[in-house]
Amino acid sequence: MSGHERDTTPPPERSRRRPGENRGSTVSMTSTTTGLPDRYRPLDQVGPDEPTPTGVIQCWRAKDRVLNRDVAIRVHTPAGPAAHAWISRALTAGGLATPALAMVYDASEGTGDPQTPGGAAYVVNEWIDGETLAERLARGPMPDREARTVLRRLAEGVAEAHRVGLAVGGLTPDNVVLRPNGLVGLRAVPAATGTVDGDIAALGALLEACLTGLAPGQPRRLSGPSDLVALVRRAKSTEPGQGLSSVAAMASLLGERSRPGPLTPAARAEETDSGWLRRLRDRRPDQESDHPGGAPAAQDGPVRLDPQTLPPVPPVRPVTDAPLAPGAVGGDTVAAGSVAPAAGAYAGAYSAPRDDEPLGVLDEGYGYDEPFTGENDIDEDGAQRHKLVVVGLPLLALLVVVALAWWIGDKVLSVAGEVDQTPGSTPQASASADPTGAAVAAGEPLSIASGDVYDPQGDGDPDNDEDVPLAFDGDPATAWSTYEYRGSPAFGNLKDGLGIMLDLGSAQELAAVTLTSPSAGATVEIRTGDAPDGNLDSFAVAADGELGGETELAFEEPVTARYVLVWLTGLVESGGGYSAGIAEVSVQAAG
């Protein structure tokens, strides 16, 4: 065969086979891909068949003969109207441009005739090289940092699809590919069917697989950082109000990473910015690249002008006789001398500048030779009003002060004289230390039998549960504290609050709770109840406030209860995140 002759061997007969692959797949490929255009030459089948409500989808690695590149071509059997919904989803995905999702190059519903070219329904995707997530997890779980990065990048791509109304589907470890350049890609975009809630749950399952690894036939215990474990449970939850609202929220939460110490600037930039955004942020306006016309960069110090030299002015549009509509030109395009003052000291002094004269505002009397002094820029009436304000206001204030001093002195001296005139009389002391009379008088501190962390929305890992006794051991130098949460002082947007449940041993009449805390600014509620295992609403709020050193939260009326819940509702900044601590709790009895 000469070099100019076209190879007419049917594409399926020249398909390649993987080592150990039998010829049965070649026969299947021949019968399945008969209706494809001649442009695509199938090489080998990738992955198992994907059953759908309207048929079966098979995926092949193929060669695009026109562009000489590998592609992933997915064939839907049967073709025609049965594949219409799938092709419509593929056309929507074709408008996406994100490295996390395989690009859609081509799609056709087909005619349904498998014997003619173009008769098959197919979608042509970008071919993604790399190791699948299933192959990676077969070696064991991922480190926390790697799991965050992989799921965050994947979630960002899925969120972009949701933004245009496309539910991706097909989010399985076999379809997620770890690219050699460190990025993540999803093959088979889009799946035959999908829902937004299904994508959120599937991403939660992928995060769980990254944390536990893939161990077929063996039970897997979910463990890892508390925020990731909570995120998995929220993504997979079907309870109203407990699940995630969107994939974008999941990507945002994955972008915040819990660490034992503060992040270095380089690590923080790596977690929150992509490369191009970081370069854009680091640019400075005085770089030469910001002046494409070759204009010099801004000088460091002020530029002094010669007294005879006018300062540079921005370019203006020529003033014409034709009136302009309001807002027709921007604020920086109107000539400074083209608008006469409406009122004030300069009203009526305007005249249009001649071509050989400078602008009126820079004319003699108002140039650099005679700067504004307060005398040459105010008319006579204005000067008189200015003097009246400057002189009159201090005099008026002095008169008011003298009058107040006389009135206060007269009253005080009058009361003192009446006391002196009454033999044996003495001033009466105040009867109440609390001028409002709203709080109950607090008595002796009560003993606390035990305490535990109360975390109804947690992930099963209570925050420093073993340190709770330090909050009532009588030593303010020791304290219980929450974990460090990232992203928000509202517990990283993972829960509504967290607290410690104190058991007094028996029901007591209570009047106040005094808290000593190193977390000034944290917000707290004092709740009381009769059982330790109820939901949050079963504990009534007795007082609330803001922590600051030693804080006494007095009740408006006595409360009889056995259990006292110190419920933290807001954290304060600490190191690289947000947390709060309780150094000492004292519960006072009523009366």
C-alpha positions in Angstrom: 0.0 0.0 0.0 1.5 3.3 -1.1 1.9 6.2 1.3 -0.9 8.2 -0.5 -3.5 5.4 -0.3 -6.2 5.6 2.3 -6.4 2.7 4.8 -9.9 1.2 4.3 -9.7 -1.3 7.1 -12.9 -1.1 9.2 -12.1 0.8 12.5 -13.3 -2.0 14.8 -10.9 -4.6 13.3 -7.9 -2.4 14.1 -9.0 -1.7 17.7 -6.4 -2.4 20.4 -6.9 -4.8 23.2 -5.6 -4.5 26.8 -3.3 -7.3 28.0 -5.5 -10.3 29.0 -8.6 -8.9 27.3 -10.5 -11.5 25.2 -11.9 -10.9 21.8 -15.4 -10.8 23.1 -15.1 -7.1 23.8 -14.0 -6.5 20.2 -17.1 -8.2 18.9 -19.2 -6.2 21.2 -17.4 -3.0 20.1 -18.0 -3.8 16.5 -21.7 -4.2 16.9 -22.1 -1.2 19.2 -20.1 1.4 17.3 -21.3 0.7 13.7 -23.4 3.8 13.6 -20.6 6.2 14.7 -19.2 8.8 12.2 -16.0 7.8 10.4 -14.2 10.6 12.3 -14.0 8.6 15.5 -12.0 5.3 15.6 -12.8 3.3 18.8 -9.7 1.8 20.6 -11.0 0.0 23.7 -13.9 -0.1 26.1 -13.6 1.9 29.4 -15.6 0.9 32.4 -18.7 -1.2 32.7 -22.0 -0.7 30.9 -24.2 2.0 32.4 -27.9 1.0 32.5 -30.4 3.9 32.2 -34.2 4.2 32.3 -34.1 4.6 28.5 -31.3 2.1 27.5 -27.6 1.3 28.0 -24.6 3.6 27.7 -21.2 2.2 26.9 -18.0 4.2 27.1 -15.0 3.8 24.7 -11.6 5.4 24.4 -11.4 6.5 20.8 -9.2 8.5 18.4 -10.4 11.7 16.8 -8.9 11.3 13.3 -9.5 15.0 12.4 -7.7 16.5 15.4 -5.5 13.5 16.1 -6.3 13.3 19.8 -7.8 10.7 22.2 -11.4 11.2 23.3 -14.0 9.4 25.3 -17.0 8.5 23.3 -20.2 7.3 25.0 -22.8 5.5 23.0 -26.5 5.2 24.0 -28.4 2.2 22.8 -31.1 2.7 21.4 -30.5 5.9 19.5 -33.2 8.4 18.4 -35.9 9.8 20.7 -34.9 7.5 23.6 -31.6 9.4 23.9 -33.1 12.9 23.5 -33.1 13.9 27.2 -29.5 12.7 27.6 -28.3 14.6 24.5 -30.0 17.8 25.8 -28.1 17.5 29.1 -24.9 17.0 27.1 -25.5 20.2 25.1 -25.9 22.1 28.4 -22.7 20.6 29.7 -20.9 21.7 26.5 -21.1 25.3 27.7 -19.1 24.6 30.8 -15.4 25.4 31.1 -14.0 24.0 34.3 -11.0 21.6 34.8 -13.0 19.5 37.3 -15.5 18.3 34.6 -14.6 16.6 31.3 -15.4 18.9 28.4 -18.1 17.9 26.0 -16.8 18.2 22.4 -19.7 16.7 20.3 -23.1 15.1 20.7 -25.7 13.6 18.5 -29.1 12.0 19.1 -28.7 9.8 16.0 -31.3 8.4 13.6 -31.7 5.0 15.2 -30.3 3.1 12.2 -27.2 1.3 13.4 -26.2 0.4 9.9 -25.5 4.0 8.7 -22.8 6.4 9.9 -24.4 8.9 12.3 -27.2 6.5 13.2 -26.0 6.0 16.9 -26.6 8.4 19.7 -23.3 9.5 21.2 -21.5 12.1 23.3 -17.8 12.9 22.8 -15.9 13.9 26.0 -12.4 15.1 26.7 -10.2 12.1 27.5 -8.7 12.6 31.0 -5.4 10.8 31.7 -4.5 9.9 35.3 -5.3 7.5 38.2 -8.9 7.0 39.1 -9.9 7.7 42.7 -10.9 4.1 43.1 -7.3 3.0 42.2 -5.9 5.5 44.6 -8.2 4.5 47.5 -7.4 0.8 47.0 -4.0 1.7 48.6 -5.7 3.2 51.7 -7.3 6.3 53.0 -6.1 9.8 51.9 -4.5 12.3 54.3 -6.9 14.9 55.5 -5.2 17.7 53.5 -5.3 15.7 50.2 -9.0 14.7 50.8 -9.9 18.4 51.3 -8.2 19.4 48.1 -9.6 16.7 45.9 -13.2 17.1 47.1 -13.0 20.9 47.1 -11.8 21.1 43.4 -14.4 18.5 42.4 -17.2 20.4 44.3 -16.2 23.7 42.6 -16.8 22.1 39.2 -20.1 20.5 40.2 -21.2 23.9 41.6 -20.5 25.5 38.3 -22.7 23.0 36.6 -25.5 23.6 39.1 -25.2 27.3 38.4 -26.4 26.7 34.8 -29.1 24.3 35.9 -27.3 21.0 35.2 -27.2 18.1 37.7 -24.0 16.2 36.8 -24.6 12.7 38.2 -22.1 9.8 37.9 -20.0 11.0 40.9 -18.3 7.6 41.7 -14.7 6.7 42.5 -14.4 5.0 39.1 -15.2 8.3 37.2 -13.1 10.7 39.3 -9.6 11.0 37.9 -6.6 12.4 39.7 -4.7 14.3 36.9 -0.9 14.2 36.8 -0.7 18.0 37.3 -2.5 17.8 40.6 -6.0 18.7 39.3 -9.1 16.6 39.5 -11.4 15.6 36.7 -14.7 13.8 36.3 -15.2 11.6 33.3 -18.6 10.7 31.7 -20.1 14.2 31.9 -23.1 14.3 32.2 -24.5 11.0 33.4 -27.8 9.8 31.9 -29.7 11.1 34.9 -28.9 13.2 37.9 -30.4 15.5 40.6 -28.9 18.3 42.7 -29.6 16.5 46.0 -28.1 13.4 44.5 -24.9 15.2 43.6 -24.6 16.6 47.2 -25.0 13.1 48.7 -22.6 11.6 46.2 -19.9 14.2 47.1 -20.5 13.3 50.7 -20.0 9.6 50.0 -16.8 10.4 48.0 -15.5 12.4 51.0 -16.3 9.5 53.3 -14.5 7.1 50.9 -11.4 9.4 50.9 -11.3 9.4 54.7 -11.9 5.6 55.2 -10.5 4.1 52.0 -12.1 1.4 49.9 -12.2 -1.9 51.7 -14.8 -4.2 50.0 -16.6 -6.4 52.4 -15.2 -4.8 55.5 -17.0 -2.3 57.8 -15.6 1.2 57.7 -15.6 3.5 60.7 -15.8 7.2 59.8 -13.0 9.1 61.5 -11.0 12.2 60.9 -11.2 15.9 61.7 -14.4 16.8 63.3 -15.4 19.3 60.6 -14.9 16.8 57.8 -16.9 14.1 59.7 -19.7 16.6 60.3 -19.6 17.6 56.7 -20.0 14.0 55.5 -23.0 13.5 57.7 -24.6 16.8 56.6 -24.1 16.0 52.9 -25.6 12.6 53.3 -28.4 13.6 55.7 -32.0 13.5 54.5 -33.4 15.1 57.6 -35.1 18.5 57.0 -32.8 21.4 58.0 -29.8 19.1 58.6 -28.4 18.7 55.1 -26.3 21.1 53.0 -28.1 23.7 51.0 -25.8 23.5 48.0 -22.6 22.1 46.5 -21.2 25.6 46.6 -21.6 25.7 50.4 -19.7 22.4 50.6 -16.8 23.7 48.5 -16.6 26.8 50.7 -16.5 24.7 53.9 -13.8 22.5 52.4 -11.7 25.6 51.6 -11.4 26.2 55.3 -9.0 23.7 56.9 -8.5 23.0 60.6 -4.9 23.0 61.7 -3.2 22.7 65.1 -1.4 26.0 64.5 -1.7 29.2 62.5 -1.3 29.0 58.8 1.7 30.5 57.1 1.0 33.1 54.5 2.1 30.7 51.7 -0.2 27.9 53.0 -3.2 30.3 53.4 -2.7 31.5 49.8 -2.5 28.0 48.5 -5.7 27.0 50.2 -7.8 30.0 49.3 -6.5 31.3 46.0 -5.9 29.8 42.6 -2.6 30.6 40.9 -4.0 33.3 38.5 -5.9 35.0 41.3 -2.8 35.1 43.5 -0.8 36.7 40.7 -3.6 39.2 40.0 -3.8 40.1 43.7 0.0 40.6 44.0 0.2 43.0 41.0 0.9 46.7 41.8 -0.3 49.6 39.7 3.2 51.0 39.3 4.5 47.9 37.5 5.5 48.5 33.9 3.0 45.9 32.7 0.2 48.1 33.9 1.3 50.8 31.5 1.0 49.2 28.0 1.6 52.5 26.3 5.1 52.8 27.8 4.0 55.5 30.4 6.5 55.7 33.3 5.5 54.4 36.6 4.4 56.7 39.4 7.2 58.5 41.2 7.8 58.0 44.9 7.7 61.6 46.1 5.7 64.7 45.3 6.4 66.6 42.0 7.0 70.3 42.5 5.9 72.6 39.7 7.4 75.8 38.6 5.2 78.8 39.6 4.6 79.6 35.9 3.7 76.0 35.0 0.1 74.8 35.1 -0.6 71.4 36.6 -1.6 68.5 34.3 -5.3 68.1 33.8 -7.2 65.0 32.6 -8.3 65.0 29.0 -11.7 66.5 28.5 -14.2 66.4 25.7 -14.6 69.7 23.7 -17.4 71.9 24.9 -20.0 72.4 22.2 -22.9 74.7 21.9 -25.3 71.7 21.7 -26.8 71.0 25.2 -26.0 67.6 26.7 -28.4 65.4 28.4 -27.8 64.9 32.2 -25.5 61.9 32.7 -24.5 61.8 29.0 -20.8 62.1 29.9 -18.9 60.8 32.9 -17.7 63.0 35.8 -14.2 62.9 34.5 -14.9 64.1 31.0 -16.4 67.5 31.5 -14.1 70.5 31.1 -13.5 72.3 34.4 -14.1 75.7 32.8 -17.3 74.8 31.0 -19.6 74.9 34.0 -20.4 78.2 35.7 -20.9 78.3 39.5 -24.6 78.2 40.4 -24.3 80.3 43.6 -21.8 81.5 46.2 -18.8 83.8 46.1 -17.9 82.8 42.5 -21.4 83.2 41.0 -21.4 85.5 38.0 -17.7 85.6 37.7 -17.5 83.0 35.0 -16.5 83.7 31.4 -15.7 81.2 28.8 -11.9 80.9 28.4 -10.3 82.0 25.1 -8.0 79.6 23.3 -4.9 81.6 24.3 -5.9 81.8 28.0 -5.7 79.3 30.8 -8.9 78.1 32.5 -10.7 80.6 34.6 -10.2 78.7 37.8 -6.4 79.1 37.4 -6.5 82.8 36.4 -4.9 85.7 38.2 -6.0 86.0 41.9 -6.6 82.2 42.3 -3.4 80.7 40.9 -0.2 79.6 42.7 1.0 83.2 43.4 -1.9 83.9 45.8 -3.1 80.7 47.7 -6.4 80.6 49.5 -6.1 82.3 52.9 -9.7 82.5 54.1 -9.8 86.2 53.3 -9.7 86.3 49.5 -12.2 83.4 49.1 -15.1 84.6 51.3 -17.2 87.7 50.6 -17.9 90.4 53.2 -21.2 89.0 54.4 -19.7 85.5 54.6 -16.8 86.8 56.6 -19.1 88.5 59.1 -21.2 85.3 59.6 -18.0 83.3 60.0 -16.8 85.7 62.8 -20.2 85.6 64.5 -20.1 81.7 64.6 -16.5 81.6 65.8 -17.0 84.1 68.6 -20.6 83.5 69.5 -20.6 79.8 70.0 -17.9 79.7 72.7 -19.6 82.5 74.6 -23.0 80.7 74.5 -21.3 77.5 75.8 -19.7 79.4 78.6 -23.0 80.9 79.7 -24.6 77.5 79.8 -21.8 76.1 81.9 -22.1 78.9 84.4 -25.9 78.5 84.7 -25.6 74.8 85.3 -22.9 75.3 87.9 -25.0 77.9 89.8 -28.1 75.6 89.7 -26.2 72.5 91.0 -24.4 74.5 93.7 -27.6 76.0 94.9 -29.4 72.7 95.2 -26.5 70.9 97.0 -25.9 73.7 99.4 -29.6 73.9 100.2 -29.8 70.1 101.0 -26.6 70.3 103.1 -28.1 73.3 105.1 -31.3 71.4 105.8 -29.3 68.4 107.2 -27.2 70.7 109.4 -30.3 72.4 110.8 -31.9 69.0 112.0 -30.2 67.8 115.2 -29.2 64.1 115.1 -30.3 63.5 111.6 -28.1 61.5 109.2 -28.4 60.8 105.5 -30.2 57.5 104.7 -28.2 54.8 102.8 -29.5 53.3 99.6 -31.8 50.4 100.2 -31.0 48.5 97.1 -27.8 47.8 95.3 -29.6 47.1 92.1 -31.5 50.3 90.9 -33.7 48.3 88.5 -34.7 45.6 91.0 -34.9 43.1 88.1 -32.4 40.5 89.3 -32.8 38.0 92.2 -30.4 38.2 95.1 -27.8 35.5 94.8 -26.8 33.3 97.7 -24.1 30.8 98.4 -22.4 28.8 95.6 -23.7 25.3 95.1 -21.6 22.3 94.6 -21.5 20.7 91.1 -21.6 16.9 91.0 -20.5 16.3 87.4 -20.4 17.8 84.0 -20.3 16.7 80.3 -20.2 18.3 76.9 -23.7 18.9 75.4 -23.5 18.8 71.6 -26.8 17.8 70.0 -25.7 18.7 66.5 -22.2 17.2 66.8 -20.5 14.4 65.0 -20.1 12.0 68.0 -16.8 13.5 69.0 -17.5 15.9 71.9 -15.2 18.9 72.1 -12.5 18.1 74.8 -15.0 16.1 76.9 -12.3 15.0 79.3 -11.5 18.6 80.3 -15.0 19.6 81.4 -14.1 19.1 85.2 -11.5 21.8 84.8 -14.4 24.3 84.5 -15.6 23.8 88.1 -12.4 22.6 89.9 -12.0 25.9 91.7 -8.8 26.8 89.8 -9.3 29.7 87.3 -5.9 28.8 85.8 -7.3 25.6 84.3 -10.1 25.7 81.7 -12.3 23.7 79.3 -12.4 24.9 75.7 -14.1 24.1 72.4 -12.3 22.8 69.4 -11.0 25.4 66.9 -13.5 26.1 64.2 -12.7 27.6 60.8 -14.5 30.1 58.6 -17.0 31.6 61.0 -17.4 32.4 64.7 -20.8 30.6 64.5 -19.0 27.3 64.9 -17.8 27.2 61.3 -21.5 27.2 60.2 -21.6 23.6 61.2 -23.9 23.9 64.3 -26.0 26.4 66.3 -24.0 26.1 69.5 -22.2 23.9 72.0 -22.2 23.8 75.8 -21.4 21.9 79.0 -24.2 20.3 81.0 -23.7 20.6 84.8 -25.4 18.2 87.3 -26.1 19.7 90.7 -27.1 16.3 92.2 -30.6 17.4 93.1 -33.1 20.1 92.2 -32.1 23.4 93.7 -33.5 27.0 93.7 -31.1 29.0 91.6 -30.5 32.7 91.3 -27.4 33.3 89.1 -24.4 31.8 87.4 -20.9 33.4 87.4 -18.5 32.5 84.6 -14.8 33.1 84.4 -13.5 32.9 80.9 -10.4 33.8 78.9 -12.6 34.3 75.8 -13.8 37.9 76.1 -16.5 38.6 73.6 -17.9 35.1 73.3 -21.7 34.9 73.7 -23.5 32.5 76.1 -26.9 31.5 77.3 -27.7 29.9 80.7 -30.4 27.3 80.4 -31.9 25.0 83.0 -33.8 21.7 82.9 -34.8 18.6 84.7 -33.2 15.9 82.5 -29.7 15.9 80.8 -30.7 14.1 77.6 -33.5 16.4 76.2 -33.3 18.5 73.1 -32.2 22.1 73.3 -35.7 23.4 73.4 -36.4 21.5 76.6 -33.9 23.7 78.5 -35.4 27.1 79.3 -33.2 30.2 78.9 -32.7 31.8 82.4 -30.1 34.5 81.3 -27.8 35.4 78.5 -24.8 37.7 77.9 -21.3 38.2 76.7 -18.2 36.8 78.4 -15.5 39.1 79.7 -13.2 38.0 82.5 -15.6 37.3 85.3 -19.2 37.6 84.3 -22.3 37.2 86.6 -25.5 36.3 84.8 -28.3 36.9 87.3 -31.8 35.4 86.8 -34.9 37.7 86.7 -36.7 35.3 89.1 -35.6 32.1 91.0 -35.5 28.9 89.0 -35.7 25.4 90.4 -33.7 22.9 88.4 -31.1 20.1 88.8 -29.3 20.6 85.5 -27.6 23.9 84.3 -26.6 24.2 80.7 -23.9 26.7 79.8 -24.7 27.1 76.1 -22.1 28.9 74.0 -23.7 30.6 70.9 -20.8 32.6 69.5 -17.0 32.1 69.5 -14.1 34.5 69.4 -11.0 34.6 67.2 -8.1 32.5 68.5 -5.0 31.8 66.5 -6.0 30.5 63.1 -9.8 30.0 63.8 -12.5 30.6 66.4 -13.0 29.0 69.9 -14.2 29.8 73.4 -13.3 28.5 76.9 -14.7 28.3 80.4 -12.2 28.6 83.2 -14.6 28.5 86.1 -18.4 28.1 86.6 -20.1 29.0 89.9 -23.9 28.4 90.4 -25.4 30.5 93.1 -28.5 29.5 95.1 -31.4 32.0 95.5 -31.5 34.2 98.6 
